[in-house]
């Protein structure tokens, strides 16, 4: 369309509008004139009355209808209706067409059109039939059918007598007793059919008894619920105070104005009629339905209903389905919705009703809705719709009810608890619903419980699953939980059933005596091989049925007793049979009062007796197990125990939680739970895994003391002291298998606790017992606290030291192997192996060999031939073995050299073994006392005769020495080999024990003073040379391994043997050392030489080792430094004397010693400057030489000082002087002869 405002210029616009006014004026001029009263005649006023304003909206509605009726047939089709709306409203328009095309003719009449909210003013809304109308008609038809029989006088009215005899309330259930005043609506003393209609409409809430409509024809409803709530004095009027009690919240002044506006008769009260005319107090369920229908399908599903209903009405929506969904299609039509409690707000349907008779449900009489004739049939209708199970009552899942939990049935209380959590009332509780029902601090625990008891894993808890949760439901109503023993029973039954057809020859589903005899029923189930036919025949019918077999399996696995009494209840509770059997001292399966009181008198004799009498239900003065199980406290609850232990709320119990949560007396059993009962080996116990454990399944005293009867250090099933017999037999076998971690068919000490006779038990068992007695947390290792706890207080420091020493991997705990390495902790034969520090040196050499092996092994055979050996020059690769031969290396004499041969040679070179393979260092750290053996072996034949042996051991006494020899000579060849020597007590040295004894301050190290103080006197000279060479890390102390490699500890050789400076160079070479020669110990000798050679000169000087030396060849500076204790560059007389004393040449005990006098005299002569100090220059003087000694040859030492002795006639001195004189005489003679010869030659 053209926009004339834009296309016409100003002159044209003026012309256009002028013509338009001229055209319109004649048409409307009469009206304009009529608007002026002075220009109208009286007749004209009479002829043209004013238009009715009410007709104008109607005309507009018709005009709107006609505008949609495109074909002008007086009806609007769906297409016509939808197309009249903007595109975005087409879906809603289509829904409205379907909703309000009430006659289903696919077209809207004008009346139907006007029933649609929003299209016409409310005052013009067309009537829409109410869903209650059919119910009223049904009730009227009942009255109509009986009317003639009631109307005895045929006057079409019921007199009071006829009304009474009619008993209308019996014909129409839900009506209260009939009262004439209520039914005679026109107050003419009679009841007409119209009176009945009005009453029924009031009973269904279409109107009140006074005739005021509650439902308007348009479908709107008077908000009577709200009116009655405000009418506090129940006089059917609202005064200002009652009105303001609610509406004052919007402002008192404004509320008063609304009140006054509503009080049309100005009587200071508002009647229900006036209320119904006030804005906002007519409800429109139809418009509400349209708004709720979000998907515009003309229906409300559960979500739409719940989500769109006002919050305060949501409790009522919970009960809408299925009762108000008449066609049970899972959604509400418009009429179904209009009948619902949230839509039909004539009454406070949400008022709480009380279960007055404490039966856990509501009768119609108990409903707290307003009583009386009005709404009575509507209440009846609603009650029936809410009564889903049609039992004539409203159960707690059908409507909300207030129940006194202390008086209501337990199952009702349970149901209430469940429903209170089921917020969406779908019959199942989600994790969110379940958790939200607990206070915040309990929610982690609640989440854990949801996971535990959501048995089918569908992420929802049903009522049955809810009933299994301890503490949430009464004990009597606890639901069933499948027992983890059942799969074991079913497995055994499946094995029996698979063979049953082969055994049951006549097919009668049972085994006769002959069939049983020929069957393999006993052998089918391991553990039941000793059963007789009577054991299987539980019903004593002389046959064995599958049911008999099941009962045997259940008894053997401890689900029930052979007499049929359950021991494991379906709820997961367990009869405390262990305790019952412990009290039953005479084992007659009954408890007398005396037996009962033996334990329970601790709680008071009178209380114990009363408890006994209350439990003795058959009054026979004894308690059977069945009676026991009915008494409080004798049903155990492993499920509740598990929940309590699970402090992390993860639905699992780890070992720490188990031990922390278990009763103290059960801890020994708890320590045996892992790993055997941890079926999936995840390090945690699930609920079912816990229920199967010894600690949870207390139907037997699993803790009764077991004893190793055959002294083999382990327990067989027969040795277990558990109750014998068929009952529990398969459970006992199952438990033994689970405890038997190494699957050897026995329980070892690390698998179960039992008593062992240490006098008869194997050594390994004794070791294990000692370890286990300390391992209090039973984790297979000892912490420092566990280890030291076994020692008396005065030994704790020493024990801590040992823990540090033998925790070889430094993981702050001792394994049983580390424990066994501690001297004294294990039997000698089981002393644990300790890595030898010399092995590290062997390994280092082997690494060098391995690197070159492929290069040497030309044919890649893995061994070296003679030719390959020669080319390799193996000995030259290892310092000290250059002269070793092919025969030295081929240890097994197989004509080749293997890596094993090489290791053998290296171990012999380092003194770990001899070349013949005999160990010198044992794995335990002990050492064969080879030094002593070689010292006794005077003829060096590598064996000791009795004479050689007795040369030393005569000191024990001849008889004792001979006996010792004979006991050591195990092969009775009258000689003791080194192998036999090592077996004789006292000939294995223990450097580890020595170290512990020397370590006086228990710091796991030896300082020099501890070393010297603890070393045997004859070894002191060796000990003097330990520092610093054997202190490998130079920390001033020796570790255990450093000590083990020292000269004084490693006594495989006489390291103190006499050594002499043969070449008179004032120092000692390796070849000059007096140690044994040969391949054995060769590398060890080299290692020790290197360690003693502090200054790394390649020689041992007199302060580095003890040997005999000619003092003339010792540098004076070296001697000076040796004596100068305070290193001040000068020597005092005391420093000289101290050196002499340390060498053992003087005593300094105050006596007159000639040597001391000589030294003092020489000191005085050498002290030229008289400062009582000798400088190096003064020492180098002739007098200074005399201080040292008039004797030239002296013995040297380290911290022990010089060892010089008076040897004036020593062979060394005499021979050297004689030779010198002889040489000088010869030279003189030769000189004289030469001189004479030359003189004569010149003269000639």
WOCOR-V788775 format. One line per field, one symbol per residue. phi: phi as a letter, one per 20 degrees, with the letter a starting at -180 (. if undefined). A space follows every 10 residues. Layout:
BEGIN
phi->???
END
This chain:
BEGIN
phi->.feffeeeef gfffffffff ffffggfdgf fffffdffed effffffdff ffgfffffff fffffffeef eldnbdffff ffffdggfdf ffffffgffd efemembeff ffgfeegnec ggfdfffcge fegfffffff fffffdgfff efememcdfg fffffflgfe fcfoffgfcg gfeefeldnc ddffgfffff fffenfbefe nffddegfnf cfffgfffff ffeldmbdef ffffgdeffe offfffgfff ffefeldmcd efffgfefgn ddecgfffgg ffffeldnbd egfffffefg gfeggfffdf eegeefelem bdfgffffef ffeeeebffe ffddffeldm bdeffefefg foffmfffff ffgfffffel encdffedaf becegfdfgg ffgfffgfff effelenbde ffffffedfg fdfgfffffg ffdefememb defffgfeef necggfdgff cgeffggfff ffffffffeg gfeefememb dfgffffefd ffffdgodfe fefffeefel dmcddffgff ffffffemeb effnffddeg fnfcfffgfg fffffeldmb degffffgde ffeoffffff fffffffeld mcdefffgfe egnddecgff ggfffffeld mcceffffff eefgfeggff fefeegeege lemcdfffff fefffeeeeb efegfecffe ldmbdegfef efgeoffmff ffffffffff felencdefe dbebeceffc efgfffgffg fffeffeldn bdfgfffffe dfgfdfffff ffgffdffel embdffffgf efgnedggfd gfedgeffff ffgfffffff feffffefel encdffffff fflggffcgo dfefdgffee feldncddff gffgfffffe mfbefenffd degfnfcfff gfgffeffel dmbdegffff gdegffofff ffffffffef eldmbdefff gfeegnddec gffggfffff eldmcdefff fffefggfdg gfgfdfeege efelencdfg ffffefgfee eebefeggcc ffeldmbdeg fefefgdoff mfffffffgf ffffelencd efedaeaebf ffeegffffg fffffelenb defgffffff ffenecdlen fedgffffff ffgfffffem elcdefffff fffffffgrf efecedbdfe nfdecfcfdf gffffffgff ffffffffff ffffffffff ffff
END
